Amino acid sequence: MPAIGKVFIIFGILFIIIGLAFMFGDKIPFLGKLPGDIYIKKERFSFYFPITTSILISIILTILFSIFRK
């Protein structure tokens, strides 16, 4: 059963990080507005796909997880 406790702690920390990202994400100036992010706006339609931002976040998380795994 101790493994379940560790899982709950990890999920709790992840939820806190995600919550903070939602609270303060709009205050980060470059996030979501990088070159390569696709934004199409027409009269009654808008489409936004942050591909470059997603790749950057993925790289940062990969580096962090590889550091903390050891």
C-alpha positions as CSV (number, residue, x, y, z in Angstrom):
1,M,0.0,0.0,0.0
2,P,2.9,2.5,0.4
3,A,3.1,2.7,-3.4
4,I,-0.5,4.1,-3.6
5,G,0.5,6.9,-1.2
6,K,3.4,7.9,-3.4
7,V,1.1,7.9,-6.5
8,F,-1.4,10.2,-4.6
9,I,1.4,12.6,-3.7
10,I,2.8,12.7,-7.2
11,F,-0.7,13.4,-8.6
12,G,-1.3,16.1,-6.0
13,I,1.9,17.8,-7.0
14,L,1.0,17.6,-10.6
15,F,-2.5,19.1,-10.0
16,I,-0.9,22.0,-8.1
17,I,1.5,22.6,-10.9
18,I,-1.3,22.5,-13.5
19,G,-3.4,24.8,-11.3
20,L,-0.6,27.3,-11.1
21,A,-0.1,27.1,-14.8
22,F,-3.8,28.0,-15.4
23,M,-3.6,30.8,-12.9
24,F,-0.4,32.5,-14.1
25,G,-0.2,31.2,-17.7
26,D,-1.5,34.3,-19.2
27,K,1.1,36.4,-17.4
28,I,4.0,34.6,-19.2
29,P,4.5,36.9,-22.2
30,F,5.9,34.5,-24.8
31,L,3.8,31.4,-24.0
32,G,1.3,30.8,-26.8
33,K,2.6,33.5,-29.1
34,L,5.8,31.9,-30.4
35,P,6.7,31.8,-34.1
36,G,5.3,28.6,-35.5
37,D,2.1,28.7,-33.4
38,I,-0.8,28.5,-35.9
39,Y,-3.6,31.0,-35.5
40,I,-6.3,31.4,-38.1
41,K,-9.1,34.0,-37.6
42,K,-12.0,34.5,-39.9
43,E,-15.4,36.2,-39.5
44,R,-17.2,33.5,-37.5
45,F,-14.3,31.1,-37.0
46,S,-11.0,31.0,-35.2
47,F,-8.5,28.2,-34.9
48,Y,-5.5,28.1,-32.7
49,F,-2.9,25.4,-32.5
50,P,0.2,26.2,-30.4
51,I,2.6,23.6,-32.0
52,T,5.8,25.4,-31.2
53,T,4.7,26.1,-27.6
54,S,3.8,22.5,-27.2
55,I,7.1,21.3,-28.5
56,L,9.0,23.7,-26.1
57,I,7.0,22.6,-23.1
58,S,7.6,19.0,-24.0
59,I,11.3,19.5,-24.2
60,I,11.4,21.3,-20.9
61,L,9.3,18.6,-19.2
62,T,11.5,15.9,-20.7
63,I,14.6,17.5,-19.3
64,L,13.1,18.0,-15.8
65,F,11.8,14.5,-15.6
66,S,15.1,13.0,-16.7
67,I,16.9,15.1,-14.0
68,F,14.5,14.1,-11.2
69,R,14.3,10.5,-12.2
70,K,18.0,9.9,-11.2
